[in-house]
Amino acid sequence: MAVNNPRGLPLSVDGEGLKKGTRVGEGALRECAAYLLDHPKKGRRSFSGEALGFAGVPPTVIVKCLHSGFNHPDGITPKIGSLQKFMDNNGSCEDMGPSAFPVGEVHKIAVLDMRMANADRHAGNILMSKGEDGQIVLIPIDHGYCLPESFEDVTFDWLYWPQARRPFSSETIEYIKSLDAEEDIALLKFYGWDMPLESARTLRISTMLLKKGVERGLTPFTIGNIMCRETLNKESVIEEIVQEALDFVLPDSSEDAFLETVSRVMDRRLDEIAY
């Protein structure tokens, strides 16, 4: 839906992408953001740290490419996109049922998706590989619809997998506790993406929900259901929380004041769910 797209598809009328809350032409930025924010278990993403993070998002970079074959009626112009390291795999999760997937592998994907408010997680964009011990390793790819400006289209296929109803391990809980949305926003800005306020708000709220959820012992299934709509026309719990906070604060309130209100509303709703 972008200008000069290679298939000549109709352009987006208002700049919105195929998923609500996403913008045409920003997919590459989000692909890189998913990699940068997938911090390794041992600490924050750094310049010379581990290549793979907690969820195993393949290394991803922004590239600029020039080619006469690009669809550009006005002449040859460089195009910008994302380049991702190829990962050896045995197909995607669409190729087999989820029963053989290790719980920890499903949970690492769940943590990434909930934190990034992924609007396009399905079995086809989770690759399967084999680790050194022969166990299945899941590799998340295709993150062009993460960090949307709203929660309307957030969707997680793993919600329907039995592993999602299992509690997080202590190691995963410690990892979640170490997450810091403000540091993440600063990291993305350092690498060149000054996130729109709405996307930064999404990251702050989803990180807040994930951390508060594990404090109450909630499973990925319960937290994920808070973020996803039951039906197309029924708002999710997280959307209700955001709207209640918006209704409560004054129009000229600061972002900090709004987020503090979100936190209080979220505490009440989570307590109702947990207890």
Sequence and secondary structure as in RCSB ss.txt:
>XXXX:A:sequence
MAVNNPRGLPLSVDGEGLKKGTRVGEGALRECAAYLLDHPKKGRRSFSGEALGFAGVPPTVIVKCLHSGFNHPDG
ITPKIGSLQKFMDNNGSCEDMGPSAFPVGEVHKIAVLDMRMANADRHAGNILMSKGEDGQIVLIPIDHGYCLPES
FEDVTFDWLYWPQARRPFSSETIEYIKSLDAEEDIALLKFYGWDMPLESARTLRISTMLLKKGVERGLTPFTIGN
IMCRETLNKESVIEEIVQEALDFVLPDSSEDAFLETVSRVMDRRLDEIAY
>XXXX:A:secstr
  TT TT     SSSB SSTT BTT HHHHHHHHHHTS  TTSS  TTS SS SS    EEEEEE  TTS  TTS
   EEEEEE     S BGGGS GGGS HHHHHHHHHHHHHHT S B GGGEEEEE TTS EEEEE   TT S SS
STT  BGGGGSGGGGS   HHHHHHHHH  HHHHHHHHHHTT    HHHHHHHHHHHHHHHHHHHTT  HHHHHH
HHS SSTTS  HHHHHHHHHHHHS TT  HHHHHHHHHHHHHHHHHHHH 
